[in-house]
Amino acid sequence: MLAEERRRTGVTQVALAESLNCPQSVISKVERGERRLDFVEFVAWADALRLDVAGFVETYQARLGPAAVAKARKPKRA
């Protein structure tokens, strides 16, 4: 979804990398699913793309569907 938003806003990987002060390869790896973002990094990406964090998360959860969201919330047993 971040890649979709980046493209929708017309921001290149290079421009996003420059605004985040990181290599373009990091942007590429995240977009390909080879690297995950922690929450602080995600918020920085959202700010750079001028995304509403809460709205983005809501859309993400809607795309996952209720069963996936419930499964993610279920505590894991030790």
C-alpha positions as CSV (number, residue, x, y, z in Angstrom):
1,M,0.0,0.0,0.0
2,L,2.9,2.4,0.7
3,A,4.1,1.8,-2.9
4,E,0.6,2.5,-4.2
5,E,0.4,5.8,-2.2
6,R,3.9,6.8,-3.3
7,R,3.0,6.3,-7.0
8,R,-0.4,7.9,-6.5
9,T,1.2,11.1,-5.2
10,G,3.8,11.1,-8.0
11,V,6.8,10.7,-5.7
12,T,9.7,8.6,-7.0
13,Q,11.7,6.2,-4.9
14,V,14.7,8.5,-5.2
15,A,12.7,11.5,-4.0
16,L,11.2,9.5,-1.1
17,A,14.7,8.2,-0.1
18,E,16.1,11.8,-0.2
19,S,13.3,13.0,2.1
20,L,13.9,10.2,4.5
21,N,17.7,10.5,4.3
22,C,18.1,6.8,3.3
23,P,19.3,4.9,0.3
24,Q,16.9,4.3,-2.5
25,S,17.5,0.6,-2.1
26,V,15.7,0.7,1.3
27,I,12.6,2.1,-0.4
28,S,12.8,-0.7,-3.0
29,K,13.3,-3.4,-0.4
30,V,10.3,-2.2,1.7
31,E,8.1,-2.0,-1.4
32,R,9.0,-5.5,-2.5
33,G,8.4,-6.9,1.0
34,E,12.1,-7.7,1.6
35,R,12.3,-5.3,4.6
36,R,9.7,-4.3,7.1
37,L,9.3,-0.9,8.7
38,D,9.1,-0.4,12.4
39,F,6.4,2.1,13.7
40,V,8.7,5.1,13.8
41,E,9.9,4.4,10.3
42,F,6.3,4.0,9.1
43,V,5.3,7.3,10.6
44,A,8.2,9.0,8.8
45,W,7.1,7.5,5.5
46,A,3.6,8.6,6.1
47,D,4.7,12.1,6.9
48,A,6.9,12.2,3.8
49,L,4.0,11.1,1.6
50,R,1.5,13.3,3.6
51,L,-0.6,10.4,4.6
52,D,-3.0,10.3,7.5
53,V,-1.6,7.4,9.6
54,A,-5.0,6.5,11.2
55,G,-6.7,6.5,7.8
56,F,-3.9,4.4,6.3
57,V,-4.2,1.8,9.0
58,E,-8.0,1.7,8.7
59,T,-7.7,1.1,5.0
60,Y,-5.1,-1.6,5.5
61,Q,-7.3,-3.4,8.0
62,A,-10.3,-3.1,5.7
63,R,-8.2,-4.7,2.9
64,L,-7.2,-7.5,5.2
65,G,-10.7,-8.3,6.1
66,P,-12.2,-8.9,9.6
67,A,-10.9,-12.5,10.0
68,A,-7.3,-11.4,9.4
69,V,-7.6,-8.5,11.8
70,A,-9.1,-10.7,14.5
71,K,-6.4,-13.3,14.0
72,A,-3.7,-10.6,14.3
73,R,-5.2,-9.4,17.6
74,K,-5.4,-12.9,19.1
75,P,-2.7,-13.4,21.7
76,K,-0.2,-16.1,20.9
77,R,0.3,-18.9,23.4
78,A,3.7,-19.6,24.8
